[in-house]
Amino acid sequence: MSESAAPNQTLSIATVGRISAPQPASDPLPEIQPFKPLPGRHVKPPVAASALRHSAFDEGLFWQRIPAYAEVDTATFLDFRWQGRHSITSPEKLLAAIQGVAPAEFVQDAARGFGRSPMSVRVTPYLLSLIDWSDPYQDPLRRQFIPLGSQLQADHPELTLDSLHEQEDAPVPGLTHRYPDKALFLALDTCPVYCRFCTRSYAVGLDTELVDKVHLNADTARWDQILAYIATRPELEDIVLSGGDVYNLPARHIRMLGERLLHLPNIRRIRFATKGPAVMPQKLLTDQEWTRALCDVVAIGRQLRKDVVLHTHFNHPREITWITRDALGLLAEFGVHIRNQSVLQYRVNDNVDTCKLLVKRLGAVGVHPYYVYVHDLVKGVEDLRTTLQKAIDLEKAVRGVTAGFNTPTFVVDTLGGGGKRDAHSYDFYDRDSGIAVFSSPNVDPEKQFYFFDPIAALQPNYQARWADPVERERMKAKASVMARALRGHR
């Protein structure tokens, strides 16, 4: 193992490639004098230390709490290649990594959960180190990535594998064109980790016992088809590059795809979408070629007066560490704008204190909270879903805790391809049956789009009605009529 680096050491790419870091001002700045309150003016009392916890980071070697990583030094743990080689891809590897930390019955429970999961298994050592193994059954990070057979629930009866109909809106494989001026470019079908709750479980990762995937390989011939389509659609101005996860693309592909899109005259905005900074921030520090490629594309976009940003995905404040701070701080040096999209999940981030702390901690590391998605209907993760009402209540509680541009919008990605709608913008919402009806005028002004609360959150009599196919259709028909009537009065 190499000698440990200081935990707060930030690696720099300032001298590599075409980009260069900005230089600080050379003239000394005047000192700020101590504040003296003016007589008769109201001054807020000092805040408690707990009000500043969002900007406090544990500077220690937290991963050494895991026996398998007890001898791993800082330089090794920051190596993205080491993180990739030691990622957990099976219950057997999980058992080896947490031997002596988690009880044997937990590992057996996880093995049963993996067997019933539509997603492949992949968890980085970094992420594994952030889980509280003294209480793994309740830990919010464990819940997102390691399924337990004892906690799984039956799928919602309205579930389909591609519930958002991304493939139905795909003119070529791997491109979803739903909104008038925006398209989703699925460049590949692999990720640095596999989230249990992935909306794209129809395509992401390897085939499982439950799902034969639609494969979207990182194939330049397929990309050529996508780029050709985009070039023929002058209304397309905004491209989301996702997957899978662009973190898994080599630097040359980041540069090539970014530059080809930027040089299309109709394209004004590009978003690189990745969960990587939340699950392997080390890559931004130690894969200098990849980070340089991203920063170069951002710089080229700026020269062309086009917008290139990074969209990432943190769901819980404990996912943000000193490594995250240093990695995203490096991107900030080169003017990379970063937004976050969270997924609202039961017993992960569905309480006011956690939501507030997440929003504030994202701001502390230079990330703008953008969206909080109400959890989609996804196969095998009904235990993670919450109600629409929960999202509405949380948005009210979070708004005002910080600046408006750092306050996320809570949205529903409606079933059947209606796209994203503000959680509170439903046409009708029956909290007893858990049925919400939305309209989406820019997608289809005549069609109704639905969201369904988890059945386990409903009263027993409504759970019984959902179990009856005839009653189920009656409830949906009633909701449809009510939605049309209420919309007609607006």
FENZIVEN-V593064 format. One line per field, one symbol per residue. ss: DSSP state (A for helix, B for strand, O for the rest). phi: phi as a letter, one per 30 degrees, with the letter a starting at -180 (. if undefined). psi: psi as a letter, one per 40 degrees, with the letter a starting at -180 (. if undefined). A space follows every 10 residues. Layout:
ss=???
phi=???
psi=???
This chain:
ss=OOOOOOOOOO OOOOOOOOOO OOOOOOOOOO OOOOOOOOOO OOOOOOOOAA AAAAAOOOOO OAAAAOAAAO OOOAAAAOOA AAAAAOOBOO AAAAAAAOOO OOOAAAAAAA AAAAAOOOOO OOBOAAAAAA OOOOOOOOOA AAAAAOOOAA AOOOOOOOOO OOOOOOOOOO OBOOBBOOOO OBBBBBOOOO OOOOOOOOOO OOOOOOOOOO OOOOOOOOOA AAAAAAAAAA AOOOOOOBBB BBOOOAAAOO AAAAAAAAAA AAOOOOOOBB BBBOOAAAAO OAAAAAOAAA AAAAAAAAAA AAAOOOBBBB BBOOOOAAAO OAAAAAAAAA AAAOOOBBBB BBBBOOOOOO OAAAAAAAAA AAAAOOBBBB BBBBOOOOOO OAAAOOOAAA AAAAAAAAOO OOOAAAOOBB BBBBOOOOBB BBOOOOOBBB OOOOBBBBBB AAAABBBBBB BBOOAAAOOA AAAAAAAOAA AAAAAAAAAA AAAAAAAAOO
phi=.dddcdecdc dbcdcciddb ddcdddddcd dddedbddei cdbddedded dcddccbddd cdddddedcd cddddddddd ddeddcddba edddeddcei ccdddddddd dddddccdcd cabdeededd ddddbddcdd deedbbdced cdbddddddb dcdchdddcc dbejbcccde cbbcccdabb bdbcdecddc ddbdidebdc bcddcbddbd dddeddddde dccdddbbbc cbahbdeddd eddedddddd dddddddcbb bdcaceedba deeddccddd dddddddddd edddibcbbc cbaccbdddc bddeeddddd ddeciddbcc bccdbdhcbc bddddddddd deddcicddc bcddeddbdi bddcdbddde dddddddddj daeedccdcd bccddijdid beedcddabc dddicccbcb edcadcdcbc bbdddddcde dddddddced dedddddddd dddddddddc
psi=iiihihdehh iifdehadii iiiiidhiii ihiihhiihe ihhiiiiidd eeedehhhea gddedhdded ehiddddehd dddddeihei dddddddehe diiddddddd dddddeheii hhhiddddee hgeegddehd dddddhihde eiiiiheehi dgdefdddfh dihehhgdid eiihhgdifi idihhdehdf eedhaiiidd hhihhgighd dddddddddd degdehehhh habahedeii dddddddddd ddehdehdhh hhhiedddeg eddddegddd dddddddddd dddefihhih hagheideeh addddddddd dddefhhhii hihhihfdff iddddddddd ddddefhhhc ihhhhihhhe fdeeiiiddd ddddddddhe daideehihh ihhiiefeah ihdeeidihh edefhihiig dedheeiiii ihihdeeiid ddddddehdd dddddddddd dddddddde.
